[in-house]
Amino acid sequence: MRHTQRLAAPLGALLASWALAACQAKPSTSPKPAAAPTTTAERTTTNAAVTPGAGRAGGARAGAANRPPRVDPAVAARLAKARADSLNKVRLAAMHADSIADAANVAKANAAMQAELKATLTMPITFDPQGTAVRFDASAPLDHKVAVLIKNPAVSLRITGHAYELQSVKENTALGMARAESAKHYMVIQGIAPTRIQTAAKVDVNPAGAVDDSLTAQRSDEFEITSAPPMLQNP
């Protein structure tokens, strides 16, 4: 019995040492902690890291989306021509409007000039009571008439001398004619052909009680255009 106990003690110690060694060599079987879920950004970053070319391709696609679309050169040329034609039409319309305005201004100026020239030719002159000589203040209007007649050789005039101062119609008629001939002579000696100027006389009735200043027109020469071209030339 004692012999058996002596053999069992060392055997038990040996078994214990084997069991301890087996425990130290066996790996741990404890469960691993669960991995945290990844976000979309992390997955995108991970994918880009795994495939380096994917990031460059995405950047290229983004750049291509930001670039303006290419235009066919033929289409661009047609668009440029259409724009140039449109601008040219606008410019021509503006020029046409300006030309119309200029023409209207020219016509207005010509009408004013024609009216002024006719007024120059028809402006009357006055005489002293019972006088027939051209007065000093009548020389300027006659000189202006001469200038217009020289510039416009197709123009002809009629001069009517008015008179009322004398006693009889016959005497006043003679006085009126003398006044008309006096103005005609003034213009003839400055180069106007006598055939271009006609003369006549008119006897005016002396209103009772009228003052002399109110009868100035009744001792004057009246000028009338008998022939003229459509447009008078300004001297």
C-alpha positions in Angstrom: 0.0 0.0 0.0 2.8 2.3 1.0 4.6 1.5 -2.2 1.5 2.4 -4.2 1.1 5.7 -2.5 4.8 6.4 -3.2 4.2 5.9 -7.0 0.9 7.9 -7.1 2.4 11.1 -5.7 4.9 11.6 -8.5 2.4 10.6 -11.1 -0.1 13.2 -9.9 2.5 15.9 -10.0 3.4 14.9 -13.5 -0.2 15.1 -14.7 -0.6 18.5 -13.1 2.4 19.9 -14.9 1.0 18.5 -18.2 -2.4 20.1 -17.7 -0.8 23.5 -16.9 1.4 23.4 -20.0 -1.7 22.5 -22.1 -3.6 25.5 -20.7 -0.8 27.9 -21.5 -0.4 26.6 -25.1 -4.1 26.7 -26.1 -5.2 30.0 -27.7 -7.9 32.2 -26.1 -11.4 31.5 -27.3 -13.0 34.8 -26.0 -15.2 36.6 -28.6 -13.8 39.5 -30.6 -15.5 43.0 -30.3 -17.8 43.8 -33.3 -16.4 46.3 -35.8 -18.0 49.8 -35.9 -20.2 50.4 -39.0 -18.5 52.5 -41.7 -20.1 55.7 -43.1 -20.7 56.5 -46.8 -17.7 59.0 -46.8 -15.5 56.3 -45.2 -16.6 53.8 -47.8 -15.9 56.3 -50.6 -12.5 57.0 -49.1 -11.8 53.4 -48.7 -12.8 52.7 -52.3 -10.7 55.5 -53.6 -7.8 54.1 -51.6 -8.3 50.7 -52.9 -8.7 51.9 -56.5 -6.4 55.0 -57.1 -7.6 55.5 -60.6 -11.2 55.9 -59.5 -10.5 59.4 -58.0 -8.9 60.7 -61.1 -11.7 59.5 -63.3 -14.3 61.2 -61.1 -12.4 64.5 -61.2 -12.1 64.2 -64.9 -15.9 63.7 -65.2 -16.5 66.7 -62.9 -14.2 68.9 -65.0 -15.9 67.8 -68.2 -19.3 68.7 -66.8 -18.0 72.3 -65.9 -16.5 73.0 -69.3 -18.8 74.7 -71.9 -20.1 72.5 -74.7 -18.1 72.6 -77.9 -19.8 74.5 -80.8 -19.4 73.4 -84.3 -17.3 76.0 -86.2 -19.8 76.1 -89.0 -22.6 76.9 -86.5 -20.5 79.5 -84.8 -19.7 81.2 -88.1 -23.4 81.3 -89.0 -24.3 82.8 -85.6 -21.6 85.4 -86.0 -22.8 86.3 -89.4 -26.4 86.6 -88.2 -25.3 88.8 -85.4 -23.3 91.0 -87.8 -26.2 91.2 -90.2 -28.5 92.2 -87.3 -26.2 95.0 -86.2 -25.8 96.2 -89.7 -29.6 96.4 -90.1 -29.8 98.4 -86.9 -27.1 100.7 -88.1 -28.7 101.1 -91.5 -32.1 101.9 -89.9 -30.5 104.5 -87.7 -28.7 106.0 -90.8 -32.1 106.0 -92.7 -33.8 107.8 -89.8 -31.0 110.3 -89.6 -31.2 110.9 -93.4 -35.0 111.4 -93.1 -34.5 113.9 -90.3 -31.7 115.6 -92.3 -34.0 115.8 -95.4 -36.8 117.2 -93.3 -34.4 119.8 -91.9 -33.1 120.7 -95.3 -36.6 121.0 -96.7 -37.6 123.2 -93.8 -34.5 125.4 -94.3 -35.2 125.6 -98.1 -38.8 126.6 -97.5 -37.7 129.3 -95.1 -35.1 130.6 -97.6 -37.7 130.6 -100.4 -40.1 132.6 -98.2 -37.3 135.1 -97.4 -36.3 135.6 -101.0 -39.9 136.2 -102.1 -40.3 138.6 -99.2 -37.2 140.5 -100.4 -38.5 140.7 -103.9 -42.0 141.9 -102.8 -41.0 144.4 -100.1 -42.5 147.8 -100.9 -40.7 151.1 -100.8 -42.2 154.5 -99.8 -41.9 158.1 -101.2 -42.1 161.5 -99.8 -45.5 163.3 -100.3 -45.9 164.2 -103.9 -42.3 162.9 -104.5 -41.0 160.5 -107.1 -37.3 160.2 -106.2 -36.1 157.0 -104.5 -35.5 157.8 -100.9 -32.3 156.9 -99.1 -34.1 154.4 -96.9 -35.5 152.7 -100.0 -32.1 152.0 -101.6 -31.2 149.0 -99.4 -34.5 147.1 -100.3 -33.9 147.8 -104.0 -30.3 146.7 -103.7 -31.4 143.4 -102.2 -33.9 142.9 -105.0 -31.2 143.5 -107.6 -29.0 140.9 -106.0 -31.8 138.3 -106.2 -32.7 139.2 -109.8 -29.1 138.9 -110.9 -28.8 135.4 -109.3 -32.2 134.4 -110.7 -32.4 135.6 -114.4 -35.8 133.9 -114.9 -37.5 136.1 -112.4 -39.6 139.1 -113.6 -41.4 141.8 -111.6 -44.2 144.2 -111.9 -43.9 147.6 -110.0 -47.2 149.4 -109.2 -46.8 153.0 -108.1 -49.5 154.3 -105.7 -50.6 157.9 -105.4 -53.4 159.9 -103.8 -52.0 163.4 -103.0 -53.0 165.3 -106.1 -56.4 166.7 -107.1 -57.3 164.7 -110.1 -57.2 161.0 -111.0 -55.2 161.8 -114.0 -52.5 163.6 -111.9 -52.4 160.8 -109.3 -52.1 158.2 -112.1 -49.1 160.1 -113.6 -47.6 160.4 -110.1 -48.0 156.7 -109.4 -46.4 155.8 -112.8 -43.5 158.1 -112.1 -42.8 156.4 -108.8 -42.9 153.0 -110.5 -40.5 154.1 -113.2 -38.2 155.6 -110.6 -37.7 152.3 -108.9 -37.3 150.5 -112.2 -34.6 152.9 -113.3 -32.8 152.4 -110.1 -32.6 148.6 -110.8 -31.9 148.9 -114.5 -28.8 151.0 -114.0 -27.5 148.2 -111.8 -27.7 145.6 -114.6 -31.3 144.3 -114.6 -32.8 144.1 -118.1 -35.7 146.6 -118.6 -37.8 143.8 -120.1 -37.8 142.0 -116.8 -39.6 144.8 -115.0 -43.1 146.0 -115.8 -44.6 149.2 -114.4 -48.2 150.3 -113.6 -50.0 152.9 -111.5 -52.8 152.9 -109.1 -54.8 155.8 -107.8 -55.9 155.5 -104.1 -58.8 157.4 -102.6 -57.8 159.9 -99.8 -59.9 158.9 -96.7 -61.5 161.9 -95.1 -59.8 162.9 -91.9 -56.9 160.4 -92.2 -53.5 161.4 -91.0 -50.6 161.2 -93.4 -48.8 158.4 -91.5 -51.8 156.1 -92.2 -51.6 156.7 -95.9 -48.0 155.6 -96.4 -49.1 152.6 -98.4 -50.9 155.0 -100.7 -47.7 156.7 -101.8 -45.5 153.7 -102.3 -44.3 151.2 -104.9 -45.7 147.7 -104.7 -43.7 144.8 -106.1 -45.2 141.6 -107.5 -43.4 138.5 -108.9 -44.8 137.8 -112.4 -42.6 134.8 -113.3 -40.1 132.7 -111.3 -38.5 129.2 -111.3 -39.8 126.7 -108.8 -36.8 127.3 -106.6 -35.1 130.7 -106.2 -31.3 130.8 -105.7 -29.9 132.6 -102.8 -27.4 135.3 -103.9 
